[in-house]
Amino acid sequence: MARNTRVVRPTKSTEYELVFATREAEAGWRDLRATQRNVLTDAWDYLTQHPLQHTSTVHPLRGELGVITRGGQSHERWQYELSGGARIWYFVVNRVVHLEQVHTRHPNQTK
């Protein structure tokens, strides 16, 4: 392994794993990391520890946005609201949180 290779934060056995479900989510995450690193770190902690817990800023989306179908299976789509209108949309399968969309500002679909 090369020197100066970034160390990825390990998860505890009780935590959820985060994965990118789309390339767009990965790009959005990278953009948010560049502008809102501290808030995104808080989001990481929340999503790895209890992504299915309702709060004032974390909740399932409603209506047609509330369900996403992947691989022939339907999943409840959740939203994590960050400051400045940024949003993370995700779904959970077993102990894996799939980051489906990461918006750097409030998405038009939920305005």
Secondary structure, DSSP 8 states (H G I E B T S, - for coil): --TT--------TTS-EEEESSHHHHHHHHHHHHH-HHHHHHHHHHHHH-TT---SSEEE--GGGGEEEETTEEEE-EEEE-GGG-EEEEEEETTEEEEEEEESS--GGG-
